[in-house]
Amino acid sequence: MRVIVATVFRIPHAGGASSHIELLVSMLRREWIIRGLICGNDLAPTLLAKLRYIVKRLKDADDARRWALEGSIDRMARLMAKAVAASDDKDLLFHCHDPLATYAALLSGIQGAAIIQTVHGP
């Protein structure tokens, strides 16, 4: 089984979830089990999207945050689908570390890969 670790949040960031993911990735690499890491660092919006966010934020901050989050989820879903298409692994597992990454995995339409989620926080 090969694992792709996924989180919408940037790595590293302050907090236990980031430390957990960094340790998990290092251990999976040591065992040659990891296939990749998809995280917030990979989800950077285009310059045009950043400008649209600024304009939306001036009108309605909550709507702007929702729009930006939906964009991140969409970009993660596309990266997940691309990872599955490029993989020759028969047993592929997405290990998601937040509900948004799990939602992206479900939206991606991936088939032939298992999806699990580790819940962090209270």
C-alpha positions as CSV (number, residue, x, y, z in Angstrom):
1,M,0.0,0.0,0.0
2,R,1.3,3.5,-0.9
3,V,0.0,6.6,0.9
4,I,-0.6,10.1,-0.2
5,V,-1.0,12.4,2.8
6,A,-3.3,15.4,2.3
7,T,-4.3,18.5,4.1
8,V,-5.7,21.9,2.9
9,F,-3.5,23.7,5.5
10,R,0.1,24.7,4.9
11,I,2.9,22.6,6.3
12,P,4.7,23.6,8.4
13,H,2.4,25.8,10.5
14,A,2.1,26.3,14.3
15,G,0.3,23.5,16.0
16,G,0.1,19.8,16.7
17,A,-1.5,18.8,13.4
18,S,1.5,20.2,11.5
19,S,4.0,18.4,13.8
20,H,2.0,15.2,13.4
21,I,1.9,15.3,9.6
22,E,5.7,16.2,9.4
23,L,6.5,13.2,11.6
24,L,4.1,10.9,9.8
25,V,5.6,11.9,6.4
26,S,9.2,11.3,7.6
27,M,8.3,7.9,9.0
28,L,6.5,6.9,5.8
29,R,9.5,8.0,3.8
30,R,11.8,5.9,5.9
31,E,9.6,2.9,5.2
32,W,9.3,3.7,1.5
33,I,5.5,3.7,1.9
34,I,4.7,7.3,1.0
35,R,3.7,8.3,-2.5
36,G,3.4,12.0,-1.9
37,L,2.1,14.9,0.2
38,I,-0.5,17.3,-1.0
39,C,-1.0,20.3,1.2
40,G,-1.9,24.0,1.3
41,N,1.5,24.9,-0.1
42,D,0.5,23.2,-3.4
43,L,-2.8,25.1,-3.6
44,A,-1.7,28.6,-4.3
45,P,-4.3,30.5,-6.3
46,T,-3.3,32.4,-9.5
47,L,-2.7,36.1,-9.5
48,L,-6.1,36.7,-11.1
49,A,-7.8,34.7,-8.3
50,K,-5.9,36.7,-5.7
51,L,-7.2,39.9,-7.2
52,R,-10.7,38.6,-7.4
53,Y,-10.4,37.7,-3.7
54,I,-9.5,41.2,-2.8
55,V,-12.4,42.7,-4.7
56,K,-14.8,40.1,-3.2
57,R,-13.5,40.8,0.3
58,L,-14.2,44.5,-0.1
59,K,-17.9,43.6,-0.8
60,D,-18.4,40.8,1.6
61,A,-15.6,39.2,3.7
62,D,-17.5,36.0,4.5
63,D,-18.4,35.4,0.9
64,A,-14.7,36.0,-0.1
65,R,-13.5,33.5,2.5
66,R,-16.0,30.9,1.3
67,W,-15.1,31.5,-2.3
68,A,-11.3,31.1,-1.5
69,L,-12.0,27.9,0.5
70,E,-14.0,26.4,-2.4
71,G,-11.2,27.2,-4.8
72,S,-8.6,25.5,-2.5
73,I,-10.9,22.4,-2.3
74,D,-11.3,22.3,-6.0
75,R,-7.5,22.6,-6.6
76,M,-6.9,19.8,-4.1
77,A,-9.5,17.6,-5.8
78,R,-7.8,18.1,-9.2
79,L,-4.3,17.3,-7.7
80,M,-5.7,14.2,-6.1
81,A,-7.2,13.0,-9.4
82,K,-4.0,13.8,-11.2
83,A,-2.0,11.8,-8.6
84,V,-4.2,8.7,-9.0
85,A,-4.0,9.0,-12.8
86,A,-0.2,9.2,-12.7
87,S,0.1,6.3,-10.2
88,D,0.8,2.7,-11.2
89,D,0.1,1.6,-7.6
90,K,-2.7,-0.8,-7.3
91,D,-3.2,-0.1,-3.5
92,L,-3.3,3.7,-3.1
93,L,-4.6,5.4,0.1
94,F,-5.3,9.0,0.7
95,H,-4.7,9.8,4.4
96,C,-6.5,13.1,4.9
97,H,-5.9,15.3,7.9
98,D,-8.8,17.7,7.8
99,P,-12.4,17.5,6.7
100,L,-11.7,19.8,3.7
101,A,-9.1,17.4,2.3
102,T,-11.5,14.5,2.8
103,Y,-14.2,16.4,1.0
104,A,-11.8,17.2,-1.8
105,A,-10.9,13.5,-2.1
106,L,-14.6,12.6,-2.3
107,L,-15.2,15.3,-4.9
108,S,-12.2,14.3,-7.0
109,G,-14.1,11.2,-8.3
110,I,-11.0,9.0,-7.7
111,Q,-11.6,5.3,-8.0
112,G,-9.3,2.6,-6.9
113,A,-8.0,4.5,-3.9
114,A,-9.0,4.3,-0.3
115,I,-9.7,7.4,1.8
116,I,-9.2,7.7,5.5
117,Q,-9.2,10.8,7.8
118,T,-7.4,11.5,11.0
119,V,-9.2,14.0,13.1
120,H,-7.1,16.6,14.8
121,G,-8.2,19.1,17.5
122,P,-10.9,19.0,20.1
